Amino acid sequence: CYDEKPKEGSFTAGCNHWVCTDCIVGYVTSKINSNEVSENQIPCLQCPQQLTEHEVLGVLEQSEQRDEFRQKYLDRVLEKNMDADSDYHKCPGENCNYRFVWKPSWQPAFECPACEAAFCLACAGVGDDMPVGPGHPGRTCAEQKVKLAQDAEERRKYEAWKRDNDRADELFNELMRKNAEMKACPKCNFGIERSGGCNHVQCTRCSCKFCFRCLKYRANNEYTCGAYSCW
């Protein structure tokens, strides 16, 4: 800020450079908000010397939001340290920040004590949001892989059926147009195919008797169509 201020109440680090409190607090909190809390990411404002964790916490004591920034800083430092150690892991559960130690030689089944979700740390996940697979008690990882493939195939078949079912009326009408010897029953709409004979047909589903030419029928099954010209 380039303002001239007394040393009293200002901040100094191990490098003996003095910085006004408002400047150093704003600087450190902006670094925390940007998640720049690793080693060599919070140098002194006047030289390359890094602020120690103790010095950063001392600066945050001067902030009006000291508790919020102190916790945020400690959480992010912990995350950085854990990310650097391959044995530390974050719970794969959505919105869960639980951290734990796990080695590949250990049992892969993991049930988070925080969110209570179950995972298999040895199985591959599905999609970018799930780095590991769900828990599969009672099945090996190989058996789980087969089960997931079967489930995927069943979903594919269901989606194909659903698409075809949604187009059922369209496909049925198209079939009717292509096949002159197939018509829909005028009562139940069931497809009736005639292989020959007269125009008097009977539906195999609802037993309705109707004229194959004009599709007229009577509720009491006394079939008629005008002057009987099409029978």
C-alpha positions in Angstrom: 0.0 0.0 0.0 3.2 2.2 0.3 1.7 4.0 3.3 4.2 5.0 6.0 3.2 3.2 9.2 4.9 2.5 12.5 6.5 -0.8 13.1 4.4 -1.3 16.2 1.4 -3.4 15.1 3.0 -4.3 11.8 4.2 -7.8 10.8 7.7 -9.1 10.3 8.8 -12.6 9.3 12.1 -14.4 9.8 13.6 -12.3 7.1 13.1 -9.1 9.2 11.1 -7.3 6.5 8.2 -5.3 7.9 4.8 -5.2 6.3 1.7 -3.4 7.5 -1.0 -5.7 9.0 -3.7 -4.9 6.5 -1.4 -5.7 3.5 -0.1 -9.0 4.9 -3.6 -10.2 6.0 -5.1 -9.4 2.6 -2.1 -11.1 0.9 -2.2 -14.3 3.0 -6.1 -14.7 2.8 -6.0 -14.3 -1.0 -3.4 -17.1 -1.2 -5.6 -19.3 0.9 -8.6 -18.6 -1.2 -6.6 -19.5 -4.3 -5.5 -22.7 -2.6 -1.8 -21.6 -2.9 -0.7 -23.0 0.5 2.0 -25.4 -0.5 5.7 -25.0 0.2 7.1 -22.0 -1.8 3.7 -20.5 -2.5 3.5 -17.9 0.3 6.8 -15.9 0.2 7.4 -12.6 2.0 6.0 -9.6 0.1 9.5 -8.1 0.0 11.8 -11.2 -0.6 11.6 -14.9 -1.7 11.7 -16.2 1.9 8.7 -18.4 2.6 6.4 -17.7 5.5 6.3 -20.6 7.9 3.0 -22.2 9.0 3.4 -20.6 12.4 3.9 -17.2 10.7 0.8 -17.7 8.5 -1.3 -18.6 11.5 0.0 -15.5 13.3 -1.1 -13.3 10.4 -4.5 -14.9 10.4 -5.0 -13.9 14.0 -5.2 -10.3 12.8 -8.0 -11.1 10.4 -11.6 -10.3 11.3 -12.5 -13.8 9.9 -9.6 -15.5 11.8 -11.5 -18.7 12.7 -12.8 -19.3 9.1 -9.4 -18.6 7.4 -7.4 -20.5 10.1 -9.6 -23.7 9.5 -9.5 -23.2 5.7 -5.7 -22.9 5.8 -5.2 -25.9 8.0 -7.6 -28.0 5.9 -5.8 -27.1 2.6 -2.4 -27.7 4.0 -3.5 -31.1 5.2 -5.0 -31.8 1.7 -1.7 -30.8 0.0 0.3 -33.0 2.3 -2.0 -35.9 1.8 -2.0 -35.5 -1.9 1.8 -35.8 -1.9 1.6 -39.1 0.0 0.2 -41.9 -2.1 -1.0 -43.8 1.0 -3.4 -41.0 2.0 -6.8 -41.0 0.2 -10.0 -39.0 0.2 -13.3 -40.7 0.6 -14.7 -41.2 -3.0 -18.2 -40.3 -1.7 -19.8 -37.2 -3.1 -19.3 -34.2 -0.8 -17.4 -36.3 1.7 -14.0 -34.9 2.8 -13.0 -37.8 5.1 -9.3 -38.8 4.7 -7.8 -42.2 5.5 -4.6 -44.2 5.0 -4.7 -47.2 2.7 -2.1 -49.3 0.9 -2.6 -51.5 -2.2 -1.5 -54.6 -0.2 -4.4 -54.1 2.3 -8.0 -55.3 1.9 -9.8 -53.2 -0.7 -13.2 -53.0 1.0 -13.7 -49.6 2.5 -16.7 -48.3 4.4 -16.5 -44.6 5.2 -17.2 -43.8 8.9 -18.2 -40.3 8.0 -20.7 -40.8 5.1 -21.2 -44.5 5.6 -20.8 -45.3 1.8 -19.1 -48.5 0.8 -16.5 -48.8 -1.9 -14.0 -51.2 -3.3 -10.7 -49.4 -3.6 -9.3 -52.0 -6.0 -12.1 -51.8 -8.6 -12.2 -49.1 -11.3 -15.0 -46.6 -11.1 -17.4 -45.6 -13.8 -17.0 -42.0 -15.1 -14.8 -39.2 -14.0 -16.8 -38.6 -10.8 -16.2 -42.0 -9.4 -12.5 -43.1 -9.3 -13.2 -46.4 -7.6 -16.1 -48.9 -7.7 -18.9 -49.5 -5.3 -18.6 -52.1 -2.5 -19.4 -55.7 -3.5 -19.6 -57.8 -0.4 -19.8 -61.5 -1.1 -18.2 -61.2 -4.6 -14.6 -61.0 -5.7 -13.5 -58.1 -7.9 -13.5 -60.4 -10.9 -17.1 -61.5 -10.1 -18.1 -57.9 -9.7 -16.7 -57.0 -13.1 -18.8 -59.7 -14.7 -21.9 -58.6 -12.7 -21.4 -55.0 -13.9 -21.0 -56.1 -17.5 -24.2 -58.1 -17.2 -26.0 -55.1 -15.6 -24.8 -52.8 -18.4 -26.1 -55.3 -21.0 -29.5 -55.5 -19.3 -29.6 -51.7 -19.3 -28.7 -51.6 -22.9 -31.5 -54.1 -23.8 -34.0 -52.2 -21.7 -33.2 -48.9 -23.4 -33.5 -50.5 -26.8 -36.8 -52.0 -25.8 -38.0 -48.7 -24.5 -37.0 -46.9 -27.7 -38.8 -49.6 -29.8 -41.8 -49.6 -27.4 -42.1 -45.8 -27.7 -42.3 -46.3 -31.5 -44.7 -49.2 -31.3 -47.6 -47.3 -32.9 -45.4 -45.9 -35.6 -43.9 -49.3 -36.4 -47.4 -51.0 -36.4 -48.8 -48.4 -38.8 -45.8 -48.8 -41.0 -46.3 -52.5 -41.1 -50.0 -52.0 -41.9 -49.1 -49.8 -44.9 -46.5 -52.3 -46.3 -48.7 -55.4 -45.9 -52.0 -55.2 -47.7 -53.1 -58.5 -46.1 -52.7 -57.1 -42.5 -55.1 -54.8 -40.8 -55.8 -53.7 -37.2 -58.9 -55.1 -35.5 -61.4 -52.2 -35.3 -62.3 -53.1 -31.8 -59.0 -53.9 -30.0 -56.5 -52.7 -32.6 -54.7 -56.1 -32.7 -52.9 -56.9 -35.9 -54.8 -59.4 -38.1 -53.2 -60.9 -41.1 -55.4 -62.6 -43.7 -53.8 -65.4 -45.7 -56.8 -65.8 -48.1 -60.5 -66.4 -48.2 -63.4 -64.0 -47.9 -63.6 -60.6 -46.2 -65.3 -62.0 -43.1 -62.6 -62.4 -40.5 -62.6 -62.9 -36.7 -60.0 -61.3 -34.3 -57.9 -63.9 -32.6 -57.6 -61.7 -29.5 -61.1 -60.3 -28.8 -63.2 -62.5 -31.2 -64.7 -59.5 -32.9 -66.1 -60.4 -36.3 -65.6 -57.7 -38.9 -65.3 -57.0 -42.6 -61.6 -57.1 -43.7 -62.4 -54.6 -46.5 -64.2 -51.8 -44.7 -63.5 -52.8 -41.1 -67.1 -52.3 -40.0 -68.6 -54.4 -37.3 -71.6 -54.4 -34.8 -71.4 -54.7 -31.1 -73.5 -57.8 -31.2 -71.2 -59.2 -33.8 -73.9 -59.1 -36.5 -71.4 -58.0 -39.2 -72.6 -55.8 -41.9 -71.3 -53.2 -44.3 -73.8 -51.3 -46.2 -75.5 -53.5 -48.8 -73.2 -56.4 -48.1 -71.3 -55.5 -51.3 -67.9 -56.3 -49.8 -68.7 -59.8 -48.4 
